[in-house]
Amino acid sequence: MYADQAQSLRQLMAKSTQTAVAEADLPCDSPAKTSSGPRRSARIVAIASGKGGVGKTSLAVNLAVRLASMDRRVVLLDADLGTANADLLCNLTPRYNIAHVIAGRCSLERSMAEAPGGFHLIAGASGLAQVAALNDIQRHKLIDQMEWLEQRADIILIDTGAGITPNVLSFSTNADQLVVVTTPEPTAVTDAYALVKTAYRKCRGLDVRILINMVSDEVEARSVYERFDAVCKEFLGLTVRYAGYVVHDVHVAAAVRHRRPFTLESPNCQASRCIGRLAHRMDCQAVEPNPQGRLRRLAGWLVS
């Protein structure tokens, strides 16, 4: 079955398309912060990819910068538990990371490092073997800290690992929104489909959006999106929404070498403008309440 679906995906990727894709996101009607009314929890957005090398972490970091510039309280959690590197892109060497928090060696608040651009970063870790040694008191303390974070941020971005590991799927399916990053390369698109397929079967109500990175222009991005969406509709009965695109830009690689977000290094380059449009659309939805305590559930998974 999967082989048939993958083959259909490749066939659709080989076809040209002339149909325009309508913008899926609704216009923003209200600000992200309200002066009255009930307290709203943070909106949680998981940023994932089917394979490595598609620029997922760079997009997550620069999206955090842009959202913070819009006067939003943004926290980026580097949840890649194998090859975490968001701190490198920000030229940071945090004393603590998420593994220290889970092990009870520091608080979640203390683990947050102020990153360039005004957002806060919770650095990732290379492994979480120590989690098994937590006692009940430590477990409950971690869950309470996750709830604390949810009440003190407007937007929490979770940079997951690549692929369809249990870690990636847990973060992806417990977020309010899943943004899957791919490039136009057939291997990247096929692996992105595998991630969407697996995550959707795990959580049928998932809000999935596709972000196309390293494209030549918007025409190419929409072409990739339309064909991807067609496969998801045919085999999964799922309509995937269009998150946007980021063009291939030499300024991105230069910023990585300088260990600085490209939205700060070259704020007027094409890639930075693409990230700005994505941040605006995402900010439009930050007003939505999240009463379900999704980070609390995630913490329960991490320590169970």
CORKAGI-V81989 format. One record per residue. RES is the residue in one letter. PHI is phi in whole degrees, -180 to 180 (* if undefined). Layout:
<<RES/PHI> <RES/PHI>>
This chain:
<<M/*> <Y/-64> <A/-62> <D/-63> <Q/-66> <A/-64> <Q/-65> <S/-64> <L/-63> <R/-62> <Q/-65> <L/-67> <M/-67> <A/-85> <K/-90> <S/-89> <T/-134> <Q/-114> <T/-82> <A/-76> <V/-104> <A/-71> <E/-66> <A/-85> <D/-85> <L/-82> <P/-66> <C/-83> <D/-108> <S/-151> <P/-71> <A/-75> <K/-117> <T/-115> <S/-83> <S/-142> <G/97> <P/-68> <R/-66> <R/-104> <S/-79> <A/-65> <R/-85> <I/-110> <V/-121> <A/-92> <I/-115> <A/-133> <S/-153> <G/-75> <K/-145> <G/-79> <G/83> <V/-102> <G/86> <K/-60> <T/-66> <S/-61> <L/-66> <A/-63> <V/-63> <N/-73> <L/-66> <A/-62> <V/-61> <R/-65> <L/-66> <A/-66> <S/-69> <M/-95> <D/65> <R/-107> <R/-84> <V/-116> <V/-122> <L/-108> <L/-100> <D/-82> <A/-99> <D/-78> <L/-84> <G/-116> <T/-132> <A/-65> <N/-149> <A/-61> <D/-65> <L/-66> <L/-68> <C/-104> <N/57> <L/-115> <T/-130> <P/-61> <R/-72> <Y/-124> <N/-137> <I/-62> <A/-65> <H/-65> <V/-66> <I/-65> <A/-79> <G/82> <R/-84> <C/-158> <S/-81> <L/-63> <E/-61> <R/-70> <S/-78> <M/-78> <A/-107> <E/-76> <A/-101> <P/-57> <G/101> <G/101> <F/-94> <H/-113> <L/-115> <I/-105> <A/-68> <G/-84> <A/-141> <S/-85> <G/-173> <L/-129> <A/-64> <Q/-71> <V/-61> <A/-62> <A/-89> <L/-68> <N/-93> <D/-62> <I/-64> <Q/-65> <R/-61> <H/-65> <K/-65> <L/-64> <I/-60> <D/-63> <Q/-67> <M/-63> <E/-65> <W/-59> <L/-64> <E/-62> <Q/-88> <R/-117> <A/-129> <D/-88> <I/-137> <I/-115> <L/-96> <I/-114> <D/-88> <T/-80> <G/-75> <A/-96> <G/98> <I/-126> <T/-73> <P/-56> <N/-59> <V/-61> <L/-66> <S/-66> <F/-64> <S/-67> <T/-86> <N/-100> <A/-88> <D/-71> <Q/-148> <L/-113> <V/-105> <V/-99> <V/-96> <T/-143> <T/-113> <P/-69> <E/-60> <P/-55> <T/-66> <A/-66> <V/-66> <T/-63> <D/-70> <A/-64> <Y/-64> <A/-61> <L/-66> <V/-61> <K/-59> <T/-68> <A/-67> <Y/-68> <R/-68> <K/-83> <C/-144> <R/-67> <G/-91> <L/-67> <D/-92> <V/-106> <R/-132> <I/-111> <L/-114> <I/-97> <N/-107> <M/60> <V/-99> <S/-78> <D/-165> <E/-68> <V/-60> <E/-65> <A/-62> <R/-68> <S/-64> <V/-63> <Y/-59> <E/-61> <R/-70> <F/-64> <D/-62> <A/-62> <V/-67> <C/-63> <K/-67> <E/-69> <F/-101> <L/-116> <G/68> <L/-117> <T/-95> <V/-92> <R/-86> <Y/-92> <A/-83> <G/140> <Y/-150> <V/-133> <V/-77> <H/-70> <D/-140> <V/-64> <H/-67> <V/-66> <A/-63> <A/-64> <A/-67> <V/-62> <R/-62> <H/-87> <R/56> <R/-145> <P/-56> <F/-69> <T/-70> <L/-98> <E/-68> <S/-138> <P/-64> <N/-106> <C/-73> <Q/-61> <A/-63> <S/-65> <R/-67> <C/-64> <I/-64> <G/-60> <R/-67> <L/-63> <A/-62> <H/-63> <R/-64> <M/-68> <D/-65> <C/-62> <Q/-103> <A/-72> <V/-79> <E/-69> <P/-72> <N/-131> <P/-83> <Q/-87> <G/62> <R/-66> <L/-66> <R/-62> <R/-66> <L/-62> <A/-61> <G/-63> <W/-69> <L/-61> <V/-106> <S/-81>>
